[in-house]
Every structure is written in C-alpha cells, then in structure tokens.
Amino acid sequence: MVIETGRPVAEVARDLGIHDGTLGNWFNAYRRAHPEPDEASGPVERARMKEIEDEIRGLRMENES
C-alpha cells in the first residue's frame, strides 16, 4: 500500500493496525530487494526532476494555507 499509493508508512500502518516500525522495516527490506533504477541520471533529467519537486512543494504549501 505504501508503494502503490505513495502514502506515508505511519499512515498505512495506522490504517492496518500495526506498528509503524514493523511496516517501516518491511518497506525498507522490500526496497533493498527491489531497488528502483536511477531514471534521472543526466543533467537535464535531474533539473527537470528538481523543477517538479519544487512545484509539488509549492502546491502543498498552498494547499495547507
């Protein structure tokens, strides 16, 4: 659920009724066994990713206001 929805480990753990540390350990073990490829390897990709992250950060701040 954490991987598929992008929701925080603590939130998913609370919904499932398990300790967030337990789910966090499972999540970290899964990530170690299934590493994501580094898609943003070139300078253009890294710059675009930073731009997207900045935009998301700004939108979240607007949404919280």
Secondary structure, 3 states (H helix, E strand, C coil): CHHHHCCCHHHHHHHHCCCHHHHHHHHHHHHHHCCCCCCCCCHHHHHHHHHHHHHHHHHHHHHHC
